[in-house]
Amino acid sequence: MIAVITVSSIPQSVYAAGAISEGFAVGEALPEWIGWAIVVGLGMVFAVIITVEVKIEEKYLGVSQTSEMFNTAGRTIKTGLTAAAIVSAWTWAATLLQSSTVAYQYGISGPFWYAAGASIQVLLFGILAIELKRKAPNAHTFLEIIRARYGNGSHKIFLVFALMTNMIVTAMLLLGGSAVVNGLTGMDISLAAFLIPIGVMIYTLVGGLKATFVADYMHTIIIFVVILTFVAAVYVNTDITGGIEGMYEKLVQAAEIRPVEGNAAGAFLTMASAGGLMFGIINIVGNFGTVFVDQAYWQRAIAAQPGSTVKGFLLGGLCWFAIPFTLATTMGLTAVALDVDITMQQAQMGLVVPAAATALMGEIGAIMVLTMLFMAVTSAGSAELIAVSSLVTYDLYRTYKNPKASGKQLVKVSRATIVAFGLGMGGLAVVLLSMGLSLGFVYLAMGILIGSAVIPIALTILWSKTNKVAATAGAVIGLFCSTTVWVITASGAGGFVESGGVIDLASLGNNYAMLFANITAILSGGIIAIIGSLAAGKTFDWNDLKTKITLVEVSAADQAAAAEDEETLKRAFKFSLKGGGIMTLILIIAWPLPLIASGYVFEMGSYAVWVGISIVWVGIASAIIIFLPIIEARKGIAKVFSGNSTKGA
């Protein structure tokens, strides 16, 4: 409602400010001071708000910043906030930008494959999350489980994969974020990359994991409101687009002028897209790595209450689906329909949404994109900050430097790591920018570099027969295999890439090179781990995890979580198998494959239904994410408003 009213009240002259016919001029949509205001000003505003919220919790709810609270949020997070945190952590710059790039390239199949190909990992991760609660209730990181099972050697190798994942995700966040800030305002791209993490560092330093959850919630609300506003601008205020009917006609005309190679009838409105399907496979494989090997998601599993874990992940995955699906179906296709003049290089940098929003709503649209992107980058960035902090604190400092570290020492190390990685994030982005790497390239390459560790890590928590040598060899040899296939395919071997034997960013970025290497990574790592484990024939006693992984400062909440009824957790595990499995089959097979196999090109009615599904989905997801955490936190909110401090009690 807010979005519809806002859009309806904007004068037509404001919309016209986009000057569609003039194309998209990089750095000229907004004055540079707006970039500084959002990157620095908005960052500081959120830092202050979250810091105040943390202090209120300490004063009125009796929350104290022990090392366990700082890194696990006391393991007391309920379903709504868990779902919101997952949506926020999974909403990267790529979620908002790359999803619309593939819509611009392949039509409606792009948004679908981006959303479906990256939501099933979260849905399936719920299985690992509940198994972690059952088998390793004291864990702070997933690497503690690996060390308890396999020893220090394997632990160090998987630590490299974990930190590499955090660096890749952080690089994508800042590559996309700084490119859009520069593209819309002209602000220096390197400065933007350095300044974006500053506000995040402040509130993460003060409040730890719980502060990032609260920030995630607030940021996600803003992202949903902006998406709903764009939906209203395209389909309700129809002066520029002509609404659903006008969009349909423009997209049909666009296909006649610029038919999509590999799509049925060259149409934008078809799921039968060779390029879209290829992207979908790369997307599915690559994103398993950035969920299963990313401590940020394990941390959300650790922080959630046992009874809320599976529901939080399933709900979070389904609500997240709406963000790339609806945004890209709306704005990516609007860029096509309005024939926004951007180059494919600009599209790969993530400038499709900014260009479409500027054409559609002028400066207001550009500011909204910038705000939405800043929310996504900072909230996902905070998840990466606290994830790296936990890895360094528990898997380096406590494991190898000071096994008897006190809670205060661990918090001190956590905060020092947050500062160091926060400052280093910008430097990493600048290095990648100087190498000429785009958001699109890094996004497609991530599975090649970390995909081989996915199945070995999953088997570590799921299968008692997993062998340490087999699991470790699977990850390492799988990485070697995937990079070898990547380079060989890029060189032109097999005839899939026309590179003339030259290996450069262009040939390495070819879809076939990316596809074969991504598939090689996940399959080779899994095959080696499974066959090697079967050959070894040893069985691990899960009870060892409970004795080898210990808490530092035990709270009443931690004790309650550890004593959670085993039958309750078993039921949750079965629910996660059914829920995650069924939704995966629907999103990957039952929904898309009939449309692909039939070569169906959407008519006006079916396009309207498709758009309607996206709008309803994002509306329901918005309501769940906005209201469920408030409902679940109503007692705490009432306690704060009562004004009764717990200090000194």
C-alpha positions in Angstrom: 0.0 0.0 0.0 2.8 2.4 0.9 4.6 1.7 -2.3 1.4 2.1 -4.5 0.5 5.4 -2.8 4.1 6.7 -3.1 4.3 5.9 -6.8 0.9 7.2 -7.6 1.7 10.6 -5.9 4.9 11.2 -7.9 4.2 13.8 -10.6 4.7 12.7 -14.2 7.4 15.3 -14.7 9.5 13.4 -12.2 9.2 10.2 -14.2 10.1 12.0 -17.4 13.5 13.0 -15.8 14.8 9.6 -16.9 15.0 10.8 -20.6 15.0 7.3 -21.9 16.1 8.2 -25.4 19.4 9.7 -24.2 20.5 6.4 -22.8 22.3 5.8 -19.5 25.2 8.0 -18.8 27.5 6.5 -16.2 28.1 8.8 -13.2 25.5 11.4 -14.3 22.1 10.1 -12.9 22.7 11.7 -9.5 25.0 14.4 -8.1 28.1 13.0 -6.3 27.1 14.4 -2.9 24.1 11.9 -2.8 26.6 9.0 -3.1 28.5 10.4 -0.2 25.3 11.0 1.8 24.2 7.4 1.4 27.6 5.6 1.7 28.8 7.7 4.7 25.7 9.4 6.1 23.2 6.4 5.9 26.0 4.1 7.1 26.5 6.2 10.2 22.7 6.5 10.8 22.4 2.8 10.9 25.5 2.4 13.1 23.9 4.8 15.7 20.4 3.1 15.5 21.8 -0.4 15.9 24.2 0.6 18.7 21.3 2.3 20.6 19.2 -0.9 20.1 22.0 -3.0 21.6 22.3 -0.7 24.6 18.5 -0.9 25.2 18.7 -4.7 25.2 21.5 -4.6 27.7 19.6 -2.2 30.0 16.0 -3.5 29.8 16.3 -7.2 28.8 19.5 -8.1 30.7 21.5 -9.0 27.7 25.3 -9.0 28.4 28.0 -9.2 25.8 29.8 -12.5 26.7 31.8 -14.2 24.1 29.0 -16.7 23.5 26.4 -13.9 23.1 28.8 -11.9 20.8 29.4 -14.8 18.4 26.2 -16.9 18.7 23.5 -14.4 19.8 22.9 -16.7 22.8 21.4 -19.4 20.5 18.0 -17.8 21.2 16.9 -16.4 17.8 13.3 -17.2 16.9 11.8 -18.2 13.5 10.9 -14.7 12.2 14.3 -13.1 12.9 16.1 -16.2 11.6 14.2 -16.0 8.3 14.8 -12.2 8.0 18.5 -12.7 8.7 18.8 -15.5 6.1 17.0 -13.3 3.5 19.3 -10.4 4.3 22.5 -12.5 4.3 21.5 -14.1 1.0 20.5 -10.7 -0.6 23.9 -9.7 -2.0 24.6 -7.0 -4.6 24.4 -9.9 -7.1 20.9 -10.7 -6.0 19.7 -7.3 -7.0 22.0 -6.7 -9.9 23.1 -10.0 -11.6 19.5 -11.3 -11.5 18.4 -8.3 -13.7 21.4 -8.7 -15.9 20.4 -12.2 -16.8 16.8 -11.0 -17.3 18.2 -8.4 -19.8 20.2 -11.1 -21.5 17.8 -14.1 -21.6 14.3 -12.8 -20.8 12.0 -14.2 -18.1 14.0 -17.4 -17.7 16.9 -15.4 -16.2 15.0 -14.2 -13.1 13.5 -17.6 -12.5 16.8 -19.5 -12.7 18.5 -16.9 -10.5 15.8 -17.2 -7.8 15.2 -21.0 -8.0 18.9 -21.8 -8.5 19.9 -19.9 -5.4 17.0 -20.6 -3.0 17.2 -24.4 -3.0 20.5 -24.3 -1.2 19.0 -22.4 1.7 16.0 -24.8 1.7 18.3 -27.8 1.8 20.7 -26.2 4.3 18.0 -26.5 6.8 18.8 -30.3 6.9 22.4 -29.5 7.9 21.3 -26.9 10.3 19.1 -29.2 12.4 21.8 -32.0 12.3 24.2 -29.5 13.7 21.8 -28.8 16.5 21.4 -32.5 17.2 25.1 -33.6 16.9 27.1 -30.5 17.9 25.0 -28.3 20.0 28.1 -26.5 21.4 29.6 -25.6 18.0 30.5 -22.0 17.2 31.7 -22.7 13.6 31.3 -25.6 11.2 35.1 -26.0 11.2 35.0 -27.0 14.9 33.1 -30.1 13.8 35.6 -30.8 11.1 38.5 -30.6 13.6 36.7 -32.8 16.1 36.2 -35.5 13.4 39.4 -35.2 11.3 42.0 -33.4 13.3 44.2 -30.4 12.7 45.5 -31.2 9.2 42.0 -31.3 7.6 40.8 -28.5 9.8 43.4 -26.1 8.3 42.6 -27.1 4.8 38.9 -26.5 5.2 39.7 -23.2 7.0 41.3 -22.1 3.8 38.2 -22.9 1.8 36.0 -21.1 4.4 38.0 -17.9 4.4 38.2 -18.1 0.6 34.4 -18.2 0.5 34.1 -15.2 2.7 36.6 -13.3 0.5 34.7 -14.2 -2.7 31.3 -13.2 -1.2 32.8 -9.9 0.2 34.4 -9.2 -3.1 31.1 -9.6 -5.0 29.3 -7.4 -2.5 31.8 -4.5 -2.9 32.3 -5.0 -6.6 28.6 -4.6 -7.2 28.0 -1.9 -4.6 30.9 0.3 -5.6 30.1 -0.1 -9.3 26.6 1.1 -8.8 27.6 4.0 -6.5 30.1 5.1 -9.2 27.6 4.5 -12.0 24.9 6.6 -10.5 26.8 9.4 -8.8 30.3 9.5 -10.2 31.8 8.9 -6.7 35.2 7.4 -7.0 34.8 3.6 -7.2 37.8 2.8 -5.0 36.6 5.3 -2.3 33.1 3.8 -2.4 34.6 0.3 -1.9 36.6 1.4 1.2 33.8 3.4 2.8 30.8 1.1 2.4 32.0 -1.3 5.2 32.7 1.4 7.8 29.2 1.7 9.3 28.8 -2.0 9.4 32.1 -2.4 11.3 30.8 0.0 14.0 27.5 -1.8 14.9 29.1 -5.2 14.5 31.9 -4.2 16.9 29.3 -3.1 19.5 26.7 -5.8 19.3 28.2 -8.8 17.6 26.0 -11.3 15.9 22.7 -10.1 17.5 23.3 -6.6 16.2 23.7 -8.0 12.7 20.4 -9.8 13.0 18.6 -6.6 14.0 20.3 -4.7 11.2 19.4 -7.5 8.8 15.7 -7.1 9.7 15.7 -3.3 9.2 17.6 -3.5 5.9 15.4 -6.2 4.5 12.3 -4.2 5.2 13.7 -1.3 3.1 14.6 -3.7 0.3 11.1 -5.1 0.2 9.5 -1.6 0.2 11.7 -0.5 -2.7 10.9 -3.6 -4.7 7.1 -3.0 -4.1 7.5 0.6 -5.2 9.1 -0.5 -8.4 6.4 -3.1 -9.0 3.8 -0.3 -8.5 5.7 2.0 -10.9 5.8 -0.5 -13.7 2.4 -2.2 -13.3 0.2 0.4 -11.5 1.3 3.8 -12.7 1.3 2.8 -16.4 2.1 6.1 -18.1 5.6 5.0 -19.3 5.3 1.2 -19.4 1.6 0.8 -20.2 1.2 -1.7 -17.4 1.2 -5.4 -17.9 -0.3 -5.2 -21.4 2.1 -2.4 -22.4 5.0 -4.4 -21.1 3.9 -7.5 -23.0 3.6 -5.5 -26.3 7.0 -3.8 -25.8 8.8 -7.1 -25.0 7.3 -8.8 -28.1 8.5 -5.8 -30.2 12.0 -6.0 -28.5 12.3 -9.6 -29.5 11.5 -8.7 -33.1 14.2 -6.1 -33.1 16.8 -7.9 -30.9 15.9 -11.6 -30.9 17.6 -13.6 -28.1 20.0 -16.2 -29.5 19.1 -19.7 -28.1 15.6 -18.7 -27.0 12.4 -20.3 -28.5 11.4 -17.9 -31.4 14.0 -15.5 -30.1 11.5 -14.3 -27.5 12.2 -12.7 -24.2 8.9 -14.3 -22.9 9.9 -17.9 -22.8 11.5 -20.4 -20.4 12.9 -22.3 -23.4 16.2 -20.5 -23.3 19.6 -22.3 -23.8 21.5 -19.4 -22.2 19.1 -19.1 -19.3 19.2 -22.9 -18.6 23.0 -22.9 -18.8 23.1 -19.9 -16.4 20.7 -21.8 -14.1 22.9 -24.9 -13.9 26.0 -22.7 -13.1 23.9 -20.8 -10.6 22.7 -24.0 -8.8 26.2 -25.5 -8.6 28.0 -22.3 -7.6 25.6 -21.3 -4.9 25.9 -24.6 -3.0 29.5 -23.5 -2.3 28.5 -20.0 -1.0 26.0 -21.4 1.4 27.4 -24.7 2.5 31.0 -23.4 2.8 30.1 -20.0 4.2 30.3 -19.7 8.0 27.6 -16.9 7.8 24.9 -19.5 7.3 26.2 -22.0 9.8 26.3 -19.1 12.2 22.6 -18.4 11.7 21.9 -22.1 12.3 23.9 -21.9 15.5 22.1 -18.8 16.7 18.6 -20.0 16.0 16.6 -21.8 18.7 16.5 -25.6 17.9 12.8 -25.5 17.3 13.1 -22.5 15.0 16.0 -23.6 12.9 14.3 -25.6 10.2 11.3 -23.3 10.0 13.5 -20.3 9.8 15.6 -21.6 6.9 12.6 -22.9 4.9 10.7 -19.6 5.4 13.8 -17.6 4.7 14.5 -19.5 1.5 11.0 -19.1 0.2 10.8 -15.4 1.1 14.2 -14.7 -0.5 13.0 -16.3 -3.7 10.7 -13.3 -4.2 13.5 -10.7 -4.2 15.4 -11.7 -7.4 12.4 -13.2 -9.0 10.1 -10.2 -8.7 12.8 -7.4 -9.0 14.4 -8.9 -12.1 11.1 -9.8 -13.7 10.0 -6.2 -13.1 13.2 -4.1 -13.6 15.3 -6.3 -15.8 12.5 -6.7 -18.3 11.6 -3.0 -18.0 15.2 -2.2 -19.2 14.4 -4.4 -22.3 10.9 -3.0 -22.8 12.1 0.6 -22.7 15.1 -0.1 -24.7 17.4 1.5 -22.2 20.7 2.2 -23.9 23.5 0.4 -22.0 26.3 -1.7 -23.2 26.7 -5.4 -22.3 29.9 -4.4 -20.4 27.8 -2.0 -18.3 25.2 -4.7 -17.8 27.8 -7.2 -16.5 28.9 -4.5 -14.0 25.4 -4.6 -12.6 23.9 -1.4 -14.1 20.7 -2.8 -15.6 18.5 -2.0 -12.5 20.0 1.5 -12.1 19.5 2.3 -15.7 15.9 1.0 -15.7 15.0 2.8 -12.5 16.5 6.1 -13.8 14.6 5.8 -17.1 11.4 4.9 -15.2 11.5 7.3 -12.2 14.3 9.8 -12.8 16.4 10.8 -9.8 14.0 9.3 -7.3 14.4 5.9 -9.0 18.2 6.2 -8.9 18.2 7.1 -5.2 15.9 4.2 -4.4 18.2 1.8 -6.2 21.2 3.2 -4.4 19.5 2.9 -1.0 18.3 -0.6 -1.7 21.8 -1.7 -2.9 23.4 -0.1 0.2 21.1 -2.1 2.4 21.9 -5.3 0.7 25.7 -4.8 0.6 25.9 -3.7 4.3 23.6 -6.4 5.7 25.3 -9.2 3.8 28.6 -7.6 4.6 27.9 -7.6 8.3 27.2 -11.4 8.1 30.6 -11.9 6.4 32.3 -9.7 9.0 31.0 -11.7 12.0 31.6 -15.0 10.1 35.3 -14.2 9.6 35.5 -13.0 13.2 34.2 -16.3 14.5 36.6 -18.3 12.3 39.6 -16.3 13.4 38.5 -16.3 17.1 37.6 -20.0 17.5 39.4 -21.8 14.7 42.7 -19.9 14.8 43.1 -18.1 18.1 41.3 -20.5 20.5 42.4 -23.6 18.6 46.1 -22.9 17.9 47.1 -19.8 19.9 45.3 -19.9 23.3 43.1 -23.0 24.0 42.3 -21.7 27.5 41.3 -18.3 26.4 38.7 -16.5 28.6 35.5 -15.0 27.3 36.9 -11.5 27.5 39.9 -12.5 25.4 37.7 -14.1 22.8 35.6 -11.0 22.5 38.7 -8.8 22.1 40.0 -11.0 19.3 36.6 -11.0 17.6 36.5 -7.2 17.6 40.1 -6.9 16.4 39.2 -9.2 13.5 36.1 -7.2 12.6 38.2 -4.1 12.3 41.0 -5.7 10.3 38.7 -7.6 7.8 36.4 -4.5 7.5 39.3 -2.4 6.4 40.7 -5.1 4.2 37.4 -5.7 2.4 37.8 -2.4 0.5 41.4 -3.2 -0.4 40.3 -6.5 -1.8 37.6 -4.9 -4.0 40.1 -2.3 -5.3 42.6 -5.1 -6.3 39.9 -7.0 -8.2 38.7 -3.8 -9.9 42.2 -3.1 -11.1 42.4 -6.6 -12.5 39.3 -5.9 -14.6 37.0 -8.4 -12.9 33.3 -7.7 -13.0 30.5 -8.8 -10.6 29.2 -11.2 -13.3 32.6 -12.9 -13.7 33.2 -13.4 -10.0 29.7 -14.6 -9.5 30.0 -17.4 -12.1 33.5 -18.4 -11.1 32.8 -18.8 -7.3 31.6 -22.4 -7.7 34.8 -23.4 -9.5 36.9 -22.3 -6.5 34.9 -23.6 -3.6 32.4 -26.1 -5.0 34.6 -29.1 -4.4 34.3 -28.6 -0.6 30.4 -28.7 -0.6 29.8 -32.4 -0.5 32.7 -33.3 1.9 31.4 -30.7 4.3 27.8 -31.9 4.1 28.9 -35.5 4.6 30.9 -34.5 7.6 27.7 -33.6 9.5 25.4 -36.1 7.9 27.3 -39.4 7.4 29.1 -41.2 10.2 31.2 -43.2 7.7 32.8 -40.1 6.1 36.6 -40.5 6.2 39.0 -37.6 6.9 41.4 -38.5 4.1 38.6 -38.9 1.6 36.8 -35.8 2.6 40.0 -33.6 2.5 41.2 -35.1 -0.7 37.8 -34.6 -2.3 38.0 -30.8 -1.6 41.6 -30.4 -2.6 41.7 -32.7 -5.7 38.3 -31.4 -6.7 39.6 -27.8 -6.8 42.6 -28.9 -8.9 40.2 -30.7 -11.3 37.8 -27.8 -11.7 40.5 -25.2 -12.4 42.1 -27.6 -14.9 38.9 -28.1 -16.7 38.2 -24.3 -16.6 41.6 -23.5 -18.2 41.5 -26.3 -20.8 37.9 -25.4 -21.9 38.8 -21.7 -22.1 41.8 -22.5 -24.3 39.5 -23.8 -26.9 39.9 -27.6 -26.4 36.7 -29.4 -27.4 35.6 -26.5 -29.6 33.2 -25.0 -27.0 35.1 -21.8 -26.7 36.4 -19.9 -29.7 39.5 -18.4 -28.1 42.2 -19.3 -30.6 44.2 -20.8 -27.7 44.3 -17.6 -25.8 43.4 -17.8 -22.1 42.2 -14.4 -20.9 39.2 -13.0 -18.9 37.0 -13.2 -22.0 37.7 -16.9 -22.6 37.6 -17.8 -18.9 34.3 -16.0 -18.6 32.7 -18.0 -21.4 29.5 -19.8 -20.3 30.8 -23.2 -21.4 34.1 -22.9 -19.6 32.2 -21.8 -16.4 29.6 -24.5 -16.8 32.0 -27.5 -17.2 34.3 -26.2 -14.4 31.5 -25.7 -11.9 30.0 -29.1 -12.5 33.5 -30.7 -12.3 34.1 -29.0 -8.9 31.0 -30.3 -7.1 31.0 -33.8 -8.7 34.7 -34.6 -8.3 34.7 -33.4 -4.7 31.7 -35.6 -3.9 32.8 -38.7 -5.8 36.2 -38.8 -4.2 34.8 -38.2 -0.7 32.1 -40.9 -1.0 34.2 -43.6 -2.7 37.2 -43.0 -0.4 34.9 -43.2 2.7 33.3 -46.4 1.6 36.7 -48.0 1.0 37.9 -46.9 4.5 34.8 -48.4 6.2 35.2 -46.6 9.5 32.3 -45.3 11.6 32.4 -42.1 13.7 30.7 -41.8 17.2 28.6 -38.6 17.1 28.8 -38.4 20.9 32.5 -37.3 20.5 31.3 -34.0 19.1 29.6 -33.1 22.3 32.7 -33.7 24.4 35.3 -32.3 22.0 33.5 -29.0 21.3 33.0 -27.0 24.5 31.4 -23.7 25.4 33.4 -20.9 27.0 30.8 -19.1 29.1 27.7 -21.3 29.6 24.4 -19.4 30.0 21.0 -20.8 31.0 19.9 -20.5 27.3 22.9 -22.6 26.2 22.0 -25.2 28.8 18.4 -25.3 27.7 19.4 -25.6 24.0 21.8 -28.5 24.8 19.0 -30.3 26.6 16.5 -30.0 23.8 14.4 -33.1 23.4 16.0 -35.5 20.9 12.6 -36.6 19.6 11.8 -33.0 18.8 15.0 -32.6 16.9 14.4 -35.8 15.0 11.0 -34.6 13.9 12.5 -31.3 12.8 15.1 -33.3 10.8 12.3 -35.3 9.0 10.4 -32.0 8.4 13.5 -30.4 6.9 14.0 -33.4 4.5 10.4 -33.3 3.3 10.1 -29.5 3.2 13.5 -28.9 1.5 13.2 -31.8 -0.8 9.7 -31.1 -2.0 10.4 -27.4 -2.6 13.6 -28.3 -4.5 11.7 -30.6 -6.8 9.0 -28.1 -7.5 11.5 -25.2 -8.2 14.0 -27.1 -10.3 11.8 -29.7 -12.1 8.0 -29.5 -11.8 7.7 -25.8 -12.5 10.3 -25.0 -15.2 10.9 -28.3 -17.2 7.4 -28.5 -18.8 7.7 -24.9 -20.0 11.2 -25.6 -21.4 10.4 -28.9 -23.0 7.3 -27.5 -24.8 9.2 -24.5 -26.1 6.2 -22.4 -25.0 6.3 -18.7 -25.7 4.1 -16.7 -23.3 0.9 -15.1 -24.6 -0.6 -12.0 -22.9 -2.7 -14.1 -20.5 0.1 -16.4 -19.3 2.5 -13.4 -19.0 -0.1 -11.7 -16.8 -0.3 -14.8 -14.6 3.5 -15.0 -14.4 3.7 -11.3 -13.3 0.8 -11.9 -10.9 2.7 -14.8 -9.2 5.8 -12.6 -8.7 3.7 -9.8 -7.2 1.7 -12.0 -4.8 4.9 -13.8 -3.8 6.8 -10.7 -2.9 3.7 -9.3 -1.1 3.4 -12.3 1.1 7.2 -12.5 1.7 7.2 -8.8 2.7 4.4 -9.3 5.2 6.1 -12.4 6.8 9.5 -10.7 7.1 8.1 -7.4 8.5 5.5 -8.7 10.9 6.6 -12.1 12.2 9.7 -10.9 14.1 7.6 -8.2 15.8 5.0 -10.7 16.8 7.6 -13.1 18.2 9.4 -10.2 20.1 6.2 -8.7 21.5 7.0 -9.6 25.1 10.5 -8.1 24.9 9.2 -5.0 23.2 6.5 -4.6 26.0 9.2 -5.0 28.6 11.3 -2.2 27.1 8.3 0.2 26.9 7.5 -0.6 30.5 10.7 1.3 31.4 11.8 -1.2 34.0 15.6 -1.6 33.8 17.2 -4.9 34.7 20.5 -3.3 35.7 21.1 -3.5 39.4 18.2 -5.9 39.9 
